């Protein structure tokens, strides 16, 4: 969320757009781990709320940002603001060209299968796939807004956000096939994909304050967003070596995808301070989203050389997600206690229609399980929240000490691509397939936290428990189908795997011993247990894992800022896979010049190029080692120029468990 509301910058399913947001425009980031009833019940982790800096300076002010990096990364960004006593005009324009290369390596060993009492040996005992993907992206973003101050107590703000994206990806997938440790066949699969993305969002916000109390207010929001994508993919595969005599050539394939998404948001919130220490809130929120995906696959007829539509996979998927919600909450302080109690009622409609060229019987035969081609699922849920703070410190003391208790119930709704049953085509042997029978998951979360703050040292600890029903899990299984050259096709499919219980503890430390040094670290240890089965296979698992984070800010000689962020996620196991730990370290250096009007910065993301996922998956019919790196090490250099602006050294607050941002700020 941005400024407490959904935004186009965080929308359209692409969080990379956030990289277009200038860092100097951010005042702070709130991490709300126990969201109140005011917020959407969607999600089971928490809420990130990015608070943008308000430009109070009258007249013109703004900034220009130029970035260059490796792998290829060039960006231009301008932010301009003009403010008078009556209105405020703001705009942001940006252009970016970048390459985000990705690599993927898999090594699969196939086992013998027992079918009707007969042992069936695989066509190839071992298959190694090595994929390299070049991803070139061009993005144009424009954001224009006007805030008009009707009077001293009310204002109206309108905004228009537009984004044009053009992507060109080239994937080379080399496949080596072995029998008895001898290569018997090698192929190269080429996938060339182009995509045009055209998105815009219109927003309107009204704020009315009553009397002299800024906390007594009514807000209303309306948003409309449209996103359209046109994609074309050409796939072909050729033999490099083979022991076959006159092998049958592979089919050339072409994919055509058109996606159109429309989304409406209507929201109103009312806040009534009852007295100095109490507050009542109520509101309504409605989101109405429709997404239509028109997918067509054409494959070559080897005999004629013509391209023919594949009726099995070609389809149109029309999907709606509509959510209506009302909420109320009440908070108060008395003595050392503060509490916030809330209740949210949500009605969710997940509605879909699949226009397939196959009958229901043919779909079952093709995909191996019944598919709902026309579904309309409705869910009515109550989502209570309880947040309590007990202040252990003395009012006269310079230190702060408190205990927090939080409870909330959440919902996790499946997204359209998790539901669409028609498989991806980037690999002939490993596919991802959605599940239209997927149901929302519901979770209850509890946490107890302790905070102690001294002048230069802050300690936070917490323990938490989360119990989720119908939780999503991705499982891998043999489809029972084979490629034209006799290779088993393995699919990954999301399912509702019954229950998932998670218990953990977290420790956080913030140490600021001097003006030139700031240290921040946290450690989280947890245990999870899942129970459930799918297609007669038990996927229950119990495991422990941990993750840790460290960040520091050091002011070097000549007032050079040096920042370090390090993250480590420990190894983790589930019913099918063992995943190794992942370490990543980011560095940044910056220097202010000319009375802070010019900033030079250098940053390195993933310093050791170690942000890669390595795992081993074992089933009764295969064992697979995979090594995937979604994005390689990135080095960037930026120049930022500001005019008529004062560079403010902002505090970026990362709030821990139990600290819900302004949810407990009853004094305004």
C-alpha positions in Angstrom: 0.0 0.0 0.0 1.1 3.6 -0.6 -0.1 6.2 1.9 -2.5 3.7 3.3 -4.2 2.9 0.0 -3.7 0.6 -3.0 -1.8 2.3 -5.7 -0.9 1.7 -9.4 2.8 1.7 -8.3 2.1 -1.4 -6.3 -0.5 -2.8 -8.6 -0.8 -4.7 -11.8 1.0 -7.6 -10.2 4.5 -6.2 -10.8 6.4 -5.1 -7.7 9.3 -4.1 -10.0 7.5 -0.9 -10.7 8.3 0.2 -7.2 11.9 0.6 -8.3 10.7 3.6 -10.3 9.7 5.4 -7.1 12.5 7.9 -6.1 14.0 7.0 -2.7 13.9 10.7 -1.6 10.1 10.6 -2.1 9.7 8.1 0.8 9.3 9.4 4.3 9.1 6.0 6.0 7.9 2.4 5.5 5.5 0.8 8.0 5.5 -3.0 8.6 2.2 -3.9 10.1 2.3 -7.5 11.2 -1.0 -7.5 13.0 -3.3 -5.5 10.8 -6.4 -4.0 12.2 -9.9 -4.4 10.8 -9.4 -1.2 8.7 -7.2 -3.2 6.3 -8.2 -5.8 3.7 -8.2 -9.3 5.2 -6.3 -10.6 2.2 -2.9 -12.2 2.9 -1.4 -14.1 5.7 1.9 -12.4 6.3 1.3 -8.7 6.9 1.2 -5.3 5.2 3.9 -3.0 3.9 2.7 0.6 3.8 4.9 3.1 2.0 4.4 6.7 3.3 5.4 9.3 0.8 6.8 12.6 1.8 4.4 15.5 1.6 5.8 18.6 -0.2 5.0 21.6 2.0 7.2 24.1 0.2 5.3 26.7 -1.8 6.3 27.2 -5.5 8.3 24.8 -7.7 10.4 22.0 -6.3 11.5 18.7 -7.7 14.3 16.3 -8.6 15.9 14.5 -11.5 17.5 11.1 -11.3 19.8 9.4 -13.8 20.8 5.8 -13.3 23.2 3.5 -15.2 24.1 0.0 -14.3 25.3 -3.5 -15.2 23.7 -5.8 -16.4 22.3 -3.2 -18.8 20.3 -0.7 -16.8 19.6 2.9 -17.8 16.9 5.0 -16.2 15.7 8.6 -16.1 13.3 9.9 -13.6 11.9 13.4 -12.9 9.7 14.5 -10.0 8.2 18.0 -10.1 5.9 19.6 -7.6 4.2 23.0 -7.7 2.3 24.2 -4.6 0.3 27.3 -3.8 -2.0 28.1 -0.9 -5.0 26.6 -2.9 -3.7 23.7 -4.8 -0.8 21.3 -5.3 0.3 19.9 -8.7 2.7 16.9 -8.8 4.0 14.8 -11.5 6.5 12.0 -12.0 7.9 10.9 -15.4 10.3 8.0 -15.8 11.9 5.8 -18.5 13.9 2.7 -17.9 15.7 0.1 -20.1 17.2 -2.9 -18.4 18.2 -6.5 -18.8 17.3 -9.0 -16.1 19.1 -12.2 -17.1 17.9 -15.4 -15.5 19.4 -18.9 -15.3 17.9 -22.3 -14.5 19.6 -25.7 -14.2 17.9 -29.0 -13.5 19.2 -32.6 -13.3 16.5 -35.2 -13.2 16.9 -39.0 -12.6 13.9 -41.1 -13.5 13.1 -44.3 -11.7 11.4 -47.4 -13.0 7.6 -47.4 -12.7 5.2 -50.2 -11.8 2.1 -50.2 -14.0 -0.4 -53.0 -13.7 2.2 -55.3 -12.1 4.7 -54.6 -14.9 8.0 -52.7 -14.5 8.4 -49.9 -17.1 11.8 -48.4 -17.6 12.0 -44.7 -18.7 13.0 -43.9 -22.2 15.9 -41.8 -20.7 17.3 -42.5 -17.3 18.7 -39.0 -16.7 17.9 -35.6 -18.3 19.9 -32.4 -17.7 18.4 -29.0 -18.7 20.4 -25.8 -18.7 18.4 -22.7 -19.4 19.7 -19.1 -19.9 17.2 -16.3 -20.4 17.9 -12.8 -21.6 15.1 -10.4 -20.5 15.1 -7.0 -22.0 12.6 -4.5 -20.7 11.6 -1.0 -21.6 9.2 0.9 -19.3 7.6 4.3 -19.6 5.8 5.7 -16.5 3.9 8.9 -16.1 2.0 10.1 -13.0 0.1 13.3 -12.8 -1.9 14.6 -9.9 -3.7 17.6 -8.6 -4.7 18.3 -5.0 -7.2 21.1 -4.5 -7.8 22.6 -1.1 -11.5 23.4 -1.0 -11.2 25.1 2.3 -9.2 24.7 5.5 -11.0 21.4 6.4 -11.4 19.6 3.1 -9.5 18.7 -0.1 -9.9 16.6 -3.2 -7.1 14.9 -5.1 -7.2 13.4 -8.5 -4.5 11.4 -10.2 -3.7 9.7 -13.5 -1.0 7.0 -13.7 0.1 5.5 -17.1 2.6 2.8 -17.9 3.8 1.4 -21.2 6.0 -1.6 -21.2 7.8 -3.5 -23.9 9.6 -6.8 -23.2 11.7 -9.0 -25.3 12.9 -12.3 -23.8 15.1 -14.9 -25.4 15.5 -18.3 -23.8 18.0 -21.0 -24.8 17.3 -24.4 -23.1 20.0 -27.0 -23.7 18.8 -30.6 -22.8 21.2 -33.6 -22.5 19.6 -37.1 -22.2 21.5 -40.0 -20.7 21.3 -43.8 -20.5 23.9 -45.6 -18.4 25.8 -42.3 -17.9 26.2 -42.0 -21.7 24.7 -39.1 -23.6 22.4 -40.5 -26.2 20.7 -37.3 -27.3 21.1 -33.5 -27.0 18.7 -30.8 -28.1 18.4 -27.0 -28.0 15.1 -25.4 -27.4 14.7 -21.7 -28.3 11.9 -19.6 -27.0 11.5 -16.0 -28.2 8.9 -14.0 -26.4 7.7 -10.4 -27.0 5.1 -8.6 -24.9 3.4 -5.2 -24.9 1.9 -4.0 -21.7 -0.4 -0.9 -21.6 -1.7 0.1 -18.1 -3.4 3.1 -16.6 -5.1 4.0 -13.4 -7.4 6.9 -12.5 -7.8 7.9 -8.8 -10.0 10.3 -6.9 -9.7 11.0 -3.2 -11.8 13.3 -0.9 -10.9 14.2 2.7 -13.2 16.1 5.0 -12.0 17.2 8.5 -14.4 18.3 11.1 -13.6 21.1 13.5 -10.1 21.7 14.8 -9.4 18.0 15.4 -7.5 16.6 12.4 -8.3 13.1 13.6 -12.1 13.6 13.1 -12.4 13.0 9.4 -14.2 11.3 6.5 -12.3 10.0 3.5 -13.6 8.6 0.2 -11.6 6.9 -2.5 -12.4 5.8 -6.0 -9.9 4.0 -8.3 -10.2 2.5 -11.8 -7.3 0.5 -13.3 -7.0 -1.1 -16.7 -4.1 -3.4 -17.8 -3.8 -5.0 -21.2 -1.1 -7.3 -22.4 -0.4 -8.8 -25.8 2.2 -11.6 -26.0 3.7 -13.7 -28.8 6.0 -16.6 -28.3 7.8 -18.6 -30.9 9.3 -22.0 -29.8 11.3 -24.5 -31.7 13.6 -27.3 -30.7 16.4 -29.0 -32.8 18.6 -32.0 -32.3 22.3 -31.3 -31.6 23.2 -35.0 -31.4 21.1 -38.2 -31.3 21.6 -41.9 -31.7 18.2 -42.2 -33.5 18.1 -43.0 -37.2 16.0 -40.5 -39.1 14.5 -39.0 -35.9 11.1 -37.4 -36.1 11.6 -33.6 -35.9 10.1 -31.5 -33.2 7.1 -29.4 -33.8 7.5 -25.7 -34.1 5.1 -23.9 -31.7 3.6 -20.4 -31.6 1.7 -18.9 -28.6 -0.6 -16.0 -28.8 -1.8 -14.5 -25.5 -4.1 -11.5 -24.9 -4.9 -10.4 -21.3 -7.2 -7.6 -20.3 -7.8 -6.7 -16.6 -10.2 -4.2 -15.3 -10.4 -3.3 -11.6 -12.6 -0.9 -9.6 -12.0 0.2 -6.0 -14.6 2.1 -3.9 -13.7 2.9 -0.3 -14.8 5.2 2.5 -13.6 5.5 6.0 -14.9 7.6 9.0 -12.8 8.3 12.1 -14.5 9.8 15.2 -12.3 10.7 18.3 -14.6 10.2 21.3 -12.2 11.9 23.7 -8.5 12.4 24.1 -7.8 8.7 24.5 -10.5 6.9 22.5 -11.4 6.6 18.9 -14.1 4.9 16.8 -13.7 4.0 13.1 -16.0 2.4 10.5 -15.8 2.0 6.8 -16.7 0.2 3.5 -14.4 -1.2 0.8 -15.4 -2.8 -2.4 -13.0 -4.2 -5.1 -14.3 -5.6 -8.4 -11.9 -7.2 -10.7 -12.3 -8.9 -14.1 -9.5 -10.6 -16.0 -9.9 -12.2 -19.4 -7.0 -14.4 -20.8 -7.3 -15.4 -24.4 -4.7 -18.1 -25.2 -4.0 -19.9 -28.4 -1.4 -22.5 -29.2 -0.5 -23.4 -32.7 1.7 -26.4 -33.5 3.4 -27.5 -36.7 1.9 -30.4 -38.6 5.2 -32.3 -39.4 3.7 -33.8 -42.6 2.6 -30.5 -44.2 4.6 -27.9 -42.4 1.5 -25.9 -41.6 0.6 -24.6 -38.1 -2.5 -26.1 -36.6 -4.4 -24.9 -33.5 -4.0 -27.3 -30.5 -7.6 -27.7 -29.3 -6.5 -29.3 -26.0 -4.7 -26.2 -24.6 -6.3 -23.3 -26.6 -8.9 -21.6 -24.3 -10.4 -18.3 -23.1 -10.4 -17.9 -19.3 -12.8 -15.2 -17.9 -12.2 -14.7 -14.2 -13.9 -12.3 -11.7 -12.9 -11.6 -8.1 -15.3 -9.4 -6.3 -15.0 -8.4 -2.6 -17.3 -6.3 -0.5 -16.3 -5.5 3.1 -17.6 -3.4 6.0 -15.7 -2.9 9.2 -15.8 -1.2 12.6 -13.2 -0.8 15.3 -12.8 0.9 18.6 -9.6 1.9 20.4 -8.9 3.4 23.8 -6.2 4.1 26.4 -6.6 4.0 30.1 -3.6 4.1 32.4 -0.9 1.8 31.1 -3.3 -0.1 28.8 -4.1 0.5 25.2 -6.4 -1.6 23.0 -7.8 -1.7 19.6 -10.7 -4.1 18.9 -12.1 -4.5 15.4 -14.5 -6.7 13.3 -14.5 -6.9 9.5 -17.2 -8.7 7.4 -16.2 -9.7 3.9 -18.1 -11.3 1.1 -15.9 -12.8 -1.6 -17.0 -14.0 -5.0 -14.5 -16.0 -7.1 -16.2 -16.6 -10.5 -14.7 -18.1 -13.6 -15.7 -19.5 -17.0 -13.3 -21.5 -19.2 -14.2 -21.5 -22.9 -12.4 -24.6 -24.1 -12.6 -26.5 -27.4 -12.9 -29.8 -25.4 -15.8 -31.4 -23.7 -15.6 -32.0 -19.9 -14.9 -35.7 -20.6 -12.0 -34.8 -22.9 -10.6 -32.3 -20.4 -10.5 -35.0 -17.7 -8.8 -37.3 -20.1 -6.3 -34.6 -21.2 -5.4 -33.3 -17.7 -6.1 -36.2 -15.4 -8.6 -34.6 -13.0 -12.1 -33.0 -13.3 -12.0 -29.3 -14.2 -14.7 -26.8 -13.3 -15.2 -24.9 -16.6 -17.9 -22.7 -15.0 -17.7 -22.0 -11.3 -19.1 -19.4 -9.0 -17.7 -19.7 -5.4 -19.0 -17.3 -2.7 -17.5 -16.9 0.8 -18.8 -14.9 3.7 -16.3 -14.4 6.5 -15.9 -12.6 9.8 -12.4 -11.3 10.6 -11.9 -10.1 14.1 -8.8 -8.3 15.3 -7.5 -7.7 18.8 -4.4 -5.6 19.5 -3.4 -4.8 23.1 -0.5 -2.8 24.5 0.6 -2.7 28.2 3.2 0.0 29.0 5.7 -1.2 31.6 7.7 2.0 31.7 7.3 5.1 33.9 6.0 8.3 32.4 9.0 10.2 33.7 11.5 7.7 32.4 13.4 8.4 29.2 13.2 4.7 28.2 10.2 2.9 26.8 9.0 -0.6 27.7 5.9 -2.4 26.6 4.2 -5.8 26.0 1.9 -6.3 23.0 -0.7 -9.0 22.2 -2.2 -9.4 18.8 -4.7 -11.6 17.1 -6.2 -11.5 13.6 -8.0 -13.7 11.2 -6.9 -13.6 7.5 -7.9 -14.9 4.1 -5.6 -15.9 1.2 -7.4 -15.9 -2.1 -6.0 -17.8 -5.1 -4.9 -15.6 -8.0 -6.1 -16.2 -11.6 -2.9 -17.8 -12.8 -3.1 -20.3 -9.8 -6.6 -21.3 -11.1 -6.1 -21.4 -14.9 -5.6 -25.2 -15.6 -3.9 -24.8 -18.9 -0.2 -25.5 -18.6 2.9 -23.3 -19.4 5.0 -24.3 -22.4 8.5 -23.1 -21.5 9.6 -26.8 -21.1 8.2 -29.9 -22.8 8.9 -32.0 -19.8 8.3 -29.7 -16.8 5.1 -27.7 -16.7 3.2 -25.5 -14.3 -0.6 -26.0 -14.2 -3.2 -24.1 -12.3 -6.1 -25.7 -10.4 -9.6 -24.3 -10.9 -10.8 -26.3 -7.9 -8.5 -24.2 -5.6 -10.3 -22.7 -2.6 -9.3 -19.7 -0.4 -7.2 -20.4 2.6 -8.1 -19.0 6.1 -5.6 -18.4 8.9 -5.7 -17.3 12.5 -2.6 -15.6 13.8 -1.5 -14.9 17.4 1.6 -13.0 18.6 3.0 -11.7 21.9 5.7 -9.1 21.7 8.1 -7.3 24.1 9.8 -3.9 23.4 12.4 -2.1 25.4 13.9 1.2 24.1 16.8 3.1 25.6 18.5 6.2 24.3 20.7 4.4 21.8 19.5 0.8 22.0 16.1 -0.9 21.1 15.2 -4.5 21.8 12.2 -6.3 20.4 11.2 -9.9 20.9 8.0 -11.8 20.0 6.6 -15.3 19.8 3.8 -16.1 17.3 1.5 -18.9 16.2 -0.4 -19.2 12.9 -2.9 -21.9 12.0 -4.1 -22.0 8.4 -6.7 -24.3 6.8 -6.9 -25.2 3.1 -3.3 -23.8 2.8 -1.8 -23.6 -0.7 1.0 -25.9 -1.5 2.7 -26.7 -4.8 3.1 -30.4 -5.5 4.8 -32.2 -8.3 3.5 -35.4 -9.9 3.7 -37.5 -13.0 1.0 -36.6 -15.5 1.0 -40.1 -17.0 1.7 -38.5 -20.4 4.9 -38.4 -22.4 6.5 -36.2 -25.0 6.7 -37.4 -28.6 10.2 -38.8 -27.9 9.1 -40.8 -24.8 9.9 -38.5 -21.9 7.6 -38.4 -18.9 5.9 -35.0 -18.4 6.1 -33.7 -14.8 3.7 -31.1 -13.6 3.7 -28.7 -10.7 0.2 -27.9 -9.5 -1.1 -25.8 -6.5 -3.5 -27.6 -4.2 -5.4 -27.0 -0.9 -3.2 -29.2 1.4 -5.5 -29.2 4.4 -3.7 -27.5 7.4 -0.5 -25.6 8.0 0.6 -24.8 11.6 3.5 -22.4 12.1 5.1 -21.5 15.5 8.1 -19.2 15.9 10.0 -16.6 17.8 11.8 -13.4 16.7 14.5 -11.2 18.2 15.3 -7.7 16.9 18.0 -5.3 17.9 18.6 -1.6 16.9 21.8 0.0 18.1 22.7 3.6 17.4 25.8 4.3 19.6 26.9 7.4 17.6 25.8 9.8 14.9 28.0 8.0 12.4 26.9 4.4 13.1 23.5 2.7 13.1 23.1 -1.1 13.3 19.9 -3.1 12.9 19.5 -6.9 13.1 16.8 -9.5 13.5 16.6 -13.3 13.9 13.5 -15.4 13.3 13.2 -19.1 14.1 10.1 -21.1 13.3 8.6 -24.6 13.0 5.9 -25.5 10.6 3.8 -28.6 10.2 1.5 -29.5 7.2 -1.0 -32.3 6.9 -2.8 -33.4 3.8 -2.9 -35.6 0.8 -3.7 -35.2 -3.0 -4.4 -38.0 -5.5 -3.8 -40.6 -2.9 -0.3 -39.3 -2.0 0.4 -38.1 1.6 2.2 -34.7 1.6 2.4 -34.2 5.4 5.7 -32.7 6.7 7.2 -31.2 9.8 10.3 -29.1 9.7 12.1 -26.1 11.4 13.9 -23.2 9.7 15.1 -19.7 10.3 16.0 -16.5 8.7 18.2 -13.5 9.8 18.6 -9.9 8.6 21.4 -7.4 9.3 21.7 -3.8 8.1 24.1 -1.0 9.0 24.6 2.6 8.1 28.1 4.1 8.6 29.1 7.7 7.9 32.7 7.5 6.5 35.2 10.3 6.3 34.2 13.1 3.9 30.6 12.4 4.9 30.2 9.4 2.6 27.2 7.2 3.6 27.8 3.4 3.5 24.9 1.1 3.9 24.9 -2.7 4.1 21.9 -5.1 4.0 22.5 -8.8 4.5 19.8 -11.5 4.5 20.0 -15.2 5.1 17.2 -17.7 4.8 17.9 -21.1 6.3 17.5 -24.4 4.7 13.9 -25.7 4.6 12.2 -29.1 3.9 8.7 -30.1 2.9 7.2 -33.4 1.9 9.0 -33.5 -1.5 11.8 -31.0 -1.5 15.0 -30.0 0.5 16.0 -26.4 -0.2 19.4 -25.0 0.7 19.8 -21.7 2.6 20.1 -18.5 0.6 22.5 -15.6 1.4 22.3 -12.2 -0.2 24.2 -9.0 0.6 23.6 -5.5 -0.8 25.9 -2.5 -0.5 25.4 1.2 -1.2 27.5 4.3 -1.0 26.3 7.9 -1.4 27.8 11.4 -1.2 25.9 14.7 -0.9 27.4 17.7 -2.8 26.5 21.4 -3.2 24.5 21.9 -0.1 22.7 18.6 -0.5 21.3 19.5 -3.9 23.3 16.8 -5.7 23.7 13.1 -4.6 26.0 10.6 -6.1 25.3 7.0 -5.2 26.7 3.5 -6.0 25.0 0.3 -5.1 25.5 -3.4 -5.6 22.7 -5.8 -5.2 23.6 -9.4 -4.4 27.3 -8.7 -3.9 28.4 -12.3 -4.1 25.9 -13.3 -6.8 24.6 -15.8 -4.3 20.8 -15.1 -4.4 20.0 -18.5 -6.0 17.6 -21.3 -5.0 19.1 -24.8 -4.9 16.8 -27.7 -4.0 16.4 -31.5 -4.4 13.0 -32.9 -5.0 12.3 -36.6 -4.6 9.2 -38.5 -5.5 8.5 -42.2 -6.2 9.2 -41.7 -9.9 12.0 -39.1 -10.1 14.7 -37.2 -8.2 15.5 -33.7 -9.4 18.2 -31.2 -8.5 17.5 -27.6 -9.5 19.5 -24.4 -9.3 17.7 -21.3 -10.2 18.8 -17.7 -10.2 16.0 -15.3 -10.9 18.2 -12.2 -11.2 22.0 -11.8 -11.3 24.2 -9.4 -9.4 23.3 -5.7 -10.3 25.7 -2.7 -10.0 24.1 0.7 -10.4 25.4 4.3 -10.3 22.9 7.2 -9.8 23.0 11.0 -9.9 20.2 12.9 -8.2 19.7 16.6 -8.6 17.2 18.6 -6.5 16.0 22.1 -6.8 14.1 24.1 -4.1 14.2 21.1 -1.9 15.7 20.4 1.5 17.1 16.9 1.8 15.6 15.5 5.0 17.4 12.7 6.8 14.4 10.5 7.2 14.0 7.7 9.6 12.9 4.5 7.9 10.8 2.7 10.5 10.6 -1.0 10.3 8.1 -1.8 13.0 8.1 -5.3 14.6 5.3 -7.5 15.8 2.6 -5.8 17.7 3.4 -2.3 16.5 0.7 -1.5 14.0 1.8 1.9 12.8 -0.9 4.5 13.5 -3.3 1.8 14.7 -2.3 2.6 18.3 -1.7 6.3 17.7 -4.8 7.6 19.4 -3.4 11.0 20.1 -3.1 11.9 16.4 
